[in-house]
C-alpha cells in the first residue's frame, strides 16, 4: 500500500510539528491486513527522523502503539487507521510527541484527576464519521492519564471479535471488558458518563445573561456569535454542541465551501464561538422555561439560568417508528446511520424504513455492501427525488414495498426480522433479516416547552419574521421552528435573525 500523494503531503506537513521523539511499537503477522499496516507505519517512519519502529507482541495482530521514548502511553491502533481515522492517527502522533491538545484546561484537569485503571476499547469502521471523535477523545485521555489505555479496533479486520461480542453499531466502546456506550461522544460526554459531570452548584453564581441561547447547533451558534458581536453578555447551554450536524457526512450545499463534513464544520463553528468569549455550557438539557422579571431556564440538573432574552434553537432528532422491538434492539440490529453501521452488515439482509431522500440514499449506499435491501414506505409512492428513485430501481438487490406499515422488529438477542402490514389488504407479513435502518424524518426537540410558546401540531415553534415567539423576549431559530426548510445554511440565517431580533428587543425594552 502506498499513501495517496495528497495524504502523504499532508502527513509530511503535520510531522514537521512533532515536538519530541516517538516510538511506534508494531505487532504484525504475514496476512494482508498486517502488510497494509506495516506499509503505513514504514512510510510514516521514513518521513521523520523523530519516529522509530520497534517490533513487539501486542494483544492484537495487526496493531501498533504510539509511545514516547521509554514510556507506553496506552494509545493503540488495531488495524490501519486510514479513511476517517487518519486524523486520529495524526493527532495521536502530535499529542504523544508533546504538542498541546486543543481542549479547555478544565477538561485536561478533569482527565488528569481521574484515579484508577481504565482499559478502553473502541470498535470502529473506517467509513464511520462519528468514530474519530470517540477515538480521539479516548486517545487524549490515555496520553494525559497513565491509568487510562485505549485501543481503536477496526471491525473489518477483527471480524471474529466483532461477531463474538455482537457489535452491531459503531463506535462501540468497551471499558475493562464490559460494554460502556455506543455512538458519537465528546470527551466531555465520556467524562460525564464516568461520573465527572458538572453539577448544579457550578451554575449558582452566574450573572444573568443579556441573551441566553438554548441549543448549540448551527442556529444556536450563529445566534450566539451575532449576539456577542453586539458586546452583550451571551451564553449557550446545549446538550451537544453542533447538534445533528455532527451526524452529517458530506455537505456540498454550504455556500462558498464546495465540500465539508459535519464534524469539521462543527469544529470550525466552535472555534469561532470561543473567540467571542461566549459562556458555553455543554452536556446540559433544558427542562423548563418561565418568564418572571427575567426569563428563567431550568436545567435537568436543577440549576436555573436567568436572562433578559432567550433564543430557543434546540433542533430536531431522528423520528422513531414507535413499534415493538425498536428500542429493545437499538444497536443490536436497529440503526439510524447507514454510513456508520452499514459496514457491519456486509453480506447480510437489511431493511430501510422510509422512502424520502434520506431513506432512498441509505438504501442505495447499503445495496453496495449488503446482500439485499428491502425498502418499506408507508405512503402509496416513494417521496424521494426522481433521480434517486431511478438509481434505486436500477439496483438488482433492492425490493421496494409501498403502502405498508411497519408493525414490529423481531429478534431474540439481536434483530432477526421485521413485520409489516399491507395497508390496502390488512395482511401482515414478515421478512427475515439482520438489520433495520430507520430513516423517517425528524421531530423537533420542543416537548419540554409545554404551552409556554405557541407551537404547531407537530411541535414546531411558531416564529415571526424577526424570529420572535408568542412569548415576549423569547426568540427561536432553526429546525425546532416552523421554518419550511430544514437546512444548515437556513438554520444559520435564522439564528442571526433571532439574535438581531433579541438585540432589537433589548434596546427597545
C-alpha positions in Angstrom: 0.0 0.0 0.0 1.2 3.5 -0.9 -0.3 6.6 0.6 -2.2 8.8 -1.7 0.1 11.7 -2.8 -2.2 14.3 -1.3 -2.5 12.5 2.1 1.3 11.9 2.1 1.9 15.6 1.5 -0.5 16.5 4.4 1.2 14.0 6.7 4.7 15.4 5.9 3.5 18.8 6.9 2.0 17.5 10.2 5.1 15.6 11.1 7.1 18.8 11.0 5.1 19.8 14.0 6.4 16.9 16.2 7.9 18.2 19.4 9.6 15.1 20.8 10.7 11.6 19.7 8.1 8.8 19.1 8.4 5.0 19.1 5.8 3.0 17.1 5.7 -0.5 18.6 4.4 -2.8 15.9 2.8 -6.2 16.2 2.4 -7.8 12.7 1.9 -11.1 11.0 2.0 -12.4 7.4 -1.6 -11.6 6.5 -2.8 -8.9 4.1 -4.0 -6.6 6.9 -0.6 -6.8 8.6 1.1 -5.9 5.3 -1.2 -2.9 4.8 -0.5 -1.7 8.4 3.3 -2.2 8.0 3.3 -0.3 4.8 1.7 2.7 6.6 4.0 2.7 9.6 7.1 2.2 7.5 6.1 5.2 5.3 5.4 7.3 8.4 8.8 6.4 9.9 10.6 7.3 6.7 9.1 10.8 6.8 10.6 11.9 10.1 13.9 11.2 12.0 11.9 11.7 15.2 9.9 8.4 14.6 11.4 5.0 15.1 9.9 1.5 14.8 10.1 -1.4 17.2 8.8 -4.9 16.8 6.8 -6.3 19.7 3.8 -8.5 20.5 0.6 -6.7 21.3 -2.7 -8.3 22.3 -4.0 -8.0 18.8 -2.2 -8.5 15.5 -2.0 -6.5 13.4 -1.7 -3.4 15.6 0.7 -0.7 16.7 1.1 1.6 19.7 2.2 5.2 19.7 4.6 5.9 22.5 7.1 8.4 24.0 10.7 7.0 24.3 10.8 4.8 27.3 7.1 5.3 28.2 4.0 3.5 27.0 1.2 6.0 26.5 -1.6 3.4 26.1 -2.6 4.5 22.6 -3.0 1.6 20.2 -4.4 1.2 16.7 -5.6 -2.3 15.9 -5.8 -2.2 12.1 -4.8 0.5 9.7 -6.2 3.9 10.7 -6.9 5.4 7.3 -10.2 6.8 6.0 -12.0 8.8 8.7 -9.4 7.6 11.3 -6.4 9.2 9.5 -6.9 12.3 11.6 -7.0 10.2 14.8 -3.6 8.9 13.9 -2.1 12.3 13.1 -3.4 13.8 16.4 -2.0 10.8 18.3 1.4 11.3 16.8 1.4 15.0 17.6 0.0 14.8 21.1 2.2 11.9 22.1 5.2 14.0 20.9 4.2 16.7 23.4 2.1 19.0 21.3 -0.7 20.6 23.4 -4.2 19.4 22.6 -6.9 22.0 21.6 -9.2 21.4 24.6 -10.1 23.5 27.5 -7.8 23.4 30.5 -10.7 22.4 32.7 -11.1 19.3 30.6 -7.4 18.5 30.9 -7.5 18.9 34.6 -10.6 16.6 34.9 -8.7 13.9 32.9 -5.6 14.1 34.9 -7.5 13.9 38.2 -9.1 10.6 37.3 -7.9 7.8 39.7 -7.9 4.1 38.9 -7.2 1.8 36.0 -9.3 2.1 32.8 -8.8 0.0 29.7 -11.0 1.3 26.9 -11.5 -0.5 23.5 -13.4 1.1 20.7 -14.8 -0.9 17.7 -15.0 1.3 14.6 -15.4 1.1 10.8 -13.2 3.3 8.7 -16.2 4.7 6.9 -17.8 5.9 10.2 -17.7 9.7 10.5 -18.8 9.5 14.2 -16.0 7.2 15.3 -13.0 9.5 15.1 -14.4 11.8 17.8 -14.6 8.9 20.3 -11.2 7.5 19.3 -9.5 10.9 19.6 -11.2 11.7 22.9 -10.1 8.3 24.4 -6.6 8.6 22.9 -6.3 12.0 24.5 -7.3 10.6 27.9 -4.7 7.9 27.6 -2.0 10.4 26.7 -2.9 12.6 29.7 -3.5 10.0 32.3 -1.2 7.0 32.9 -4.1 5.0 34.4 -6.0 5.0 31.1 -5.3 3.0 27.9 -7.2 2.9 24.7 -7.2 0.7 21.6 -9.0 1.5 18.3 -10.2 -1.8 16.7 -11.2 -1.9 13.0 -14.2 -4.2 12.9 -13.4 -5.1 9.3 -10.0 -6.6 10.3 -11.2 -8.2 13.6 -14.4 -9.7 12.3 -14.5 -12.7 14.6 -14.1 -10.5 17.6 -16.9 -8.2 16.5 -19.2 -11.1 15.9 -18.3 -12.8 19.2 -19.3 -9.6 21.0 -22.4 -9.0 18.8 -21.1 -5.5 17.9 -23.8 -4.1 15.5 -23.2 -0.4 15.8 -20.1 1.8 15.7 -18.5 3.3 17.5 -19.0 0.8 20.3 -16.9 1.4 23.4 -15.9 -1.2 26.0 -14.4 -0.4 29.4 -12.5 -3.1 31.3 -14.1 -5.7 29.1 -17.7 -4.5 29.6 -19.9 -2.6 27.2 -19.6 1.1 28.0 -21.5 3.1 25.3 -22.1 3.3 21.6 -22.5 6.3 19.3 -20.7 9.6 18.9 -19.4 11.0 22.2 -17.2 14.0 23.0 -14.5 13.9 25.7 -16.9 15.8 28.0 -19.6 13.2 27.5 -17.2 10.4 28.2 -16.1 12.1 31.4 -19.7 12.7 32.4 -20.5 9.0 31.9 -17.5 8.2 34.1 -19.0 10.3 36.9 -17.4 13.7 36.2 -20.4 15.7 35.1 -20.8 19.3 36.2 -23.5 19.6 38.9 -25.9 22.4 39.6 -23.6 24.2 42.0 -21.3 25.1 39.1 -24.1 27.4 37.8 -25.1 29.0 41.1 -23.1 32.2 40.7 -23.7 33.0 37.0 -24.8 36.6 36.4 -28.0 37.0 34.3 -27.3 36.9 30.6 -28.5 39.5 28.0 -29.0 36.7 25.6 -29.1 33.0 26.5 -29.2 30.6 23.6 -30.7 27.1 24.3 -29.1 24.7 21.8 -25.7 24.5 20.2 -26.4 23.6 16.6 -25.8 25.9 13.6 -28.8 28.1 14.5 -27.7 28.4 18.2 -24.0 29.1 17.4 -24.9 31.7 14.7 -27.3 33.4 17.2 -24.6 33.5 19.9 -22.0 34.9 17.6 -24.3 37.6 16.3 -25.3 38.5 19.9 -21.8 38.5 21.2 -20.7 40.8 18.4 -23.1 43.4 19.8 -21.0 43.4 23.0 -23.7 41.9 25.2 -23.4 39.1 27.7 -24.1 35.9 25.8 -24.4 32.2 26.8 -25.1 28.9 25.1 -26.5 26.0 27.0 -26.5 22.8 25.0 -26.7 19.1 25.4 -24.4 18.5 22.4 -22.6 21.3 20.7 -23.1 21.1 16.9 -26.3 19.1 17.2 -27.3 16.9 14.3 -24.6 18.4 12.1 -22.2 16.1 14.0 -24.0 13.2 12.3 -23.9 14.6 8.8 -21.3 13.3 6.4 -21.0 15.1 3.0 -22.1 18.8 3.0 -22.0 20.1 -0.6 -24.5 22.9 -0.4 -22.9 25.2 2.2 -22.3 28.3 0.0 -18.6 29.2 -0.6 -17.4 25.7 0.7 -17.5 23.2 -2.1 -17.3 20.2 0.3 -17.0 19.7 4.0 -18.1 17.1 6.6 -20.3 17.7 9.7 -17.7 17.2 12.4 -15.3 19.5 10.6 -17.9 22.2 10.3 -18.8 21.9 13.9 -15.2 22.2 15.0 -14.8 25.4 12.9 -18.0 26.8 14.4 -16.9 26.0 18.0 -13.6 27.6 17.4 -15.3 30.8 16.2 -17.7 30.8 19.2 -14.8 30.6 21.6 -13.2 33.7 20.1 -16.1 35.8 21.3 -15.9 34.8 24.9 -19.3 33.2 24.9 -20.1 31.2 28.0 -20.7 27.7 26.6 -22.3 25.2 29.0 -22.2 21.7 27.4 -24.0 18.5 28.4 -27.0 20.4 29.8 -30.6 19.8 28.8 -33.2 22.4 29.5 -36.4 21.2 31.2 -38.5 24.4 32.0 -38.9 27.9 30.6 -40.6 30.6 32.7 -40.9 34.4 32.4 -40.7 36.4 35.6 -38.8 39.7 35.9 -36.1 37.9 33.9 -36.6 34.7 31.7 -35.6 31.6 33.6 -34.4 28.4 32.1 -34.2 25.4 34.5 -31.8 22.6 33.6 -32.3 18.9 34.2 -29.6 19.0 36.9 -31.7 21.6 38.8 -29.7 24.7 38.0 -31.6 27.8 37.0 -30.1 30.2 34.4 -31.6 33.8 34.0 -31.5 36.1 31.0 -33.1 39.2 29.6 -33.8 37.4 26.4 -33.7 33.7 25.3 -33.2 32.2 21.9 -34.5 28.6 21.5 -32.5 26.6 19.0 -33.0 23.0 20.2 -33.1 21.5 16.8 -34.7 18.1 15.9 -33.9 14.4 16.4 -34.5 11.3 14.3 -38.1 10.2 14.4 -38.6 6.8 16.0 -41.0 4.2 14.4 -42.6 3.6 17.9 -43.1 -0.1 17.2 -42.3 -3.1 19.4 -38.7 -4.2 19.2 -37.3 -0.8 18.0 -36.0 0.3 21.4 -35.1 -3.2 22.5 -32.9 -3.9 19.5 -31.3 -0.4 19.1 -27.6 -1.0 18.4 -28.4 -4.7 18.1 -29.6 -4.5 14.5 -31.7 -1.4 14.7 -29.7 1.5 13.4 -30.1 5.1 12.3 -26.8 5.8 10.4 -26.2 3.7 7.3 -22.7 5.3 6.7 -21.5 4.4 10.2 -23.1 1.0 10.8 -23.5 -0.3 7.2 -20.1 -2.0 7.1 -21.2 -4.2 10.0 -23.9 -5.7 7.8 -21.7 -6.8 4.8 -23.3 -9.8 3.1 -26.5 -9.6 5.2 -30.1 -8.8 4.6 -31.4 -5.4 5.8 -34.5 -3.2 5.6 -34.7 0.6 5.3 -37.8 2.1 6.7 -38.6 5.4 4.9 -39.0 6.4 1.3 -37.9 10.0 1.4 -34.5 11.2 0.2 -32.6 10.1 3.3 -34.2 6.6 3.1 -33.5 6.1 -0.6 -30.0 7.4 -0.3 -29.4 4.9 2.6 -30.8 2.1 0.5 -28.5 2.9 -2.4 -25.5 3.1 -0.1 -26.3 -0.2 1.6 -27.0 -2.0 -1.6 -23.4 -1.8 -2.4 -22.3 -3.8 0.6 -25.2 -5.9 1.9 -26.8 -8.9 0.3 -30.3 -7.5 -0.1 -32.2 -4.3 0.9 -35.9 -4.1 1.4 -37.4 -0.5 1.5 -40.6 -0.1 3.4 -42.6 3.1 2.6 -45.9 4.0 4.4 -47.3 6.1 1.5 -48.5 4.7 -1.8 -45.5 6.2 -3.6 -41.9 7.0 -2.6 -41.3 10.6 -1.7 -37.6 10.8 -2.8 -36.3 12.8 -5.7 -36.8 11.1 -9.1 -33.1 10.8 -9.8 -32.7 8.9 -6.5 -35.6 6.6 -7.4 -34.2 5.9 -10.8 -30.9 4.9 -9.3 -32.6 2.7 -6.7 -34.7 0.8 -9.3 -31.5 0.1 -11.3 -30.1 -1.9 -8.5 -30.5 -5.7 -8.6 -30.6 -6.4 -4.9 -33.3 -4.0 -3.7 -37.0 -4.6 -3.2 -39.4 -1.7 -2.6 -42.6 -2.2 -0.6 -45.0 0.7 -0.8 -48.2 1.4 1.1 -47.1 -0.7 4.1 -46.9 -0.1 7.8 -44.1 -1.4 9.9 -45.6 -3.3 12.9 -42.7 -4.9 14.8 -39.0 -5.5 14.8 -38.4 -9.1 15.8 -35.4 -10.9 17.4 -34.0 -12.6 20.4 -30.7 -11.2 21.5 -30.5 -9.3 18.2 -32.7 -8.4 15.2 -33.9 -11.4 13.1 -36.7 -9.8 11.1 -39.4 -7.2 10.6 -43.2 -7.5 10.4 -45.3 -5.2 8.3 -48.9 -4.8 7.3 -50.1 -4.2 3.7 -52.4 -1.1 4.2 -54.7 -2.0 1.3 -55.4 -5.6 2.3 -54.7 -5.6 6.0 -52.5 -8.7 5.6 -49.4 -8.9 7.9 -46.2 -10.3 6.5 -42.7 -11.0 8.0 -39.2 -10.7 6.4 -36.2 -12.5 7.9 -33.2 -10.1 8.0 -30.4 -8.9 10.3 -30.6 -5.1 10.2 -33.2 -2.3 10.2 -32.2 1.2 9.3 -34.8 3.8 10.3 -35.0 6.9 8.1 -38.4 8.5 8.6 -37.6 12.2 9.2 -37.2 14.5 12.2 -39.2 15.6 15.2 -38.5 19.0 16.9 -36.9 18.9 20.4 -39.6 21.2 22.0 -41.7 18.8 24.2 -40.2 20.5 27.4 -41.7 23.8 26.5 -45.3 22.8 27.0 -47.6 25.7 26.3 -45.1 28.4 27.2 -44.8 29.4 23.5 -47.1 28.7 20.5 -46.2 25.5 18.6 -47.7 23.8 15.6 -49.5 20.5 15.8 -46.2 18.7 15.2 -44.4 20.7 17.9 -42.6 23.3 15.8 -42.2 26.7 17.5 -44.1 29.4 15.6 -41.9 32.5 14.9 -42.4 35.7 13.0 -40.1 37.5 10.6 -37.9 38.7 13.5 -37.6 35.2 15.0 -39.9 36.2 17.9 -42.1 33.6 19.5 -45.5 34.3 21.2 -43.7 35.0 24.5 -42.1 38.5 24.6 -38.3 38.3 25.0 -38.2 34.7 23.7 -37.0 34.0 20.2 -36.4 30.8 18.2 -34.4 29.6 15.3 -33.5 26.5 13.2 -35.1 23.1 12.9 -37.2 23.5 16.1 -39.2 26.2 14.4 -41.9 26.3 11.7 -39.3 27.2 9.0 -40.4 25.2 6.0 -36.9 24.1 5.0 -34.5 22.3 7.3 -31.1 23.2 6.0 -27.8 24.1 7.8 -27.5 27.4 6.0 -31.1 28.3 6.6 -30.7 27.5 10.3 -27.6 29.8 10.5 -29.5 32.6 8.8 -32.5 32.2 11.2 -30.1 32.2 14.2 -28.7 35.5 13.0 -32.2 36.9 12.6 -33.2 35.8 16.1 -30.1 37.4 17.6 -30.7 40.6 15.8 -34.4 40.4 16.9 -33.4 39.8 20.5 -30.9 42.8 20.4 -33.7 45.0 19.0 -36.0 43.8 21.8 -33.3 44.7 24.4 -32.7 48.2 23.2 -36.5 48.9 23.0 -37.3 47.5 26.4 
